[in-house]
Amino acid sequence: MRLRHIEVFHAIMQVGTISGAAQVLHISQPAVTKVLQHCELQLGMPLFERVRGKLYPTPEAHRLFVETEKLHRDLQGVRRLAAGLKTRAVETIRLVCTPTIAGSVLPPAMSRWRRDFPATRCELATHHTSEIVHMLRLGEADLALSLQDPRHPGIVAEPLAQGVMTVIAPAGTWAAGEAATPLSPAGLQGELVGHADNDPLGELVLAACEAQDVHPVFRTVVQTYQIARLLVEAGGGMAVVDPFTAASAQPHLVQRRPLAPAIPIHLYLLTAGHAPLSHGARQLADAIAAAALACLDTPP
């Protein structure tokens, strides 16, 4: 069956009449009849029984319809894409990032990028890094952001910005002079908010503490850095978080100090090695890098 045959066949299966199919396809009734006759001639069998001006599909037609339905959907998708490429107004960029970046760097980056790409569709999602890698490999995302380099052979990790793990505490915890200096693990005192056992950055913090024979007790354990930040903003204790989460905290509610010795943290742009970025996606990545650097430049 040719594509035109499939279109006419599909339209008749949906509406049940030659006239209805002609209206759906915006062609004349004789044209529909001619295409259908040619299709049946090529197949060597009738596809419909004609009864009082109405067409009733044969069992063979029903079986063909099942197989051609997906092809018809794909054809419609190709046409929509072609129309969008012609107008350059329907490009879709699929960005996935970890929750930490979604709540700190991404909002200002999107606002900046949207000024230059007002008509481009952008789909945003949050996942953990292992799921992000899976999505990139399957082609379910175009670009991603993470604070981890997954070191996967099919994933390209491009560093966009670098900071250090940062201690955040309720306002008034430290004197003004202290707030400008790094804090050692021994300074992690009082109510502490910790991270899940499988959190890679949390493991780095614990290793730094144990290296100085400090064993902090975390009675509150959270899954995301945003929750830790919210708890600290509410006066619920002290936490060690990534630099982007720390910079996004409310300055009148939170003080922050870098942890010493420093634990470097990178923001990575992740892409599939076989899929180069479109112009719009590359510009979005540049906007994210600029927003990340501006975030790190925010004074404590």
Secondary structure, 3 states (H helix, E strand, C coil): CCHHHHHHHHHHHHHCCHHHHHHHHCCCHHHHHHHHHHHHHHHCCCCEEEECCEEEECHHHHHHHHHHHHHHHHHHHHHHHHHHHHHCCCCEEEEEECHHHHCCCHHHHHHHHHCCCCCCEEEEEECCHHHHHHHHHCCCCCEEEECCCCCCCCEEEEEEEEEECEEEEECCCCCCCHHHCCECHHHCCCCEEEECCCCHHHHHHHHHHHHCCCCCCCCEEECCHHHHHHHHHCCCCEEEECHHHHHCCCCCCEEEEEECCCCEEEEEEEEECCCCCCHHHHHHHHHHHHHHHHHHCCCC
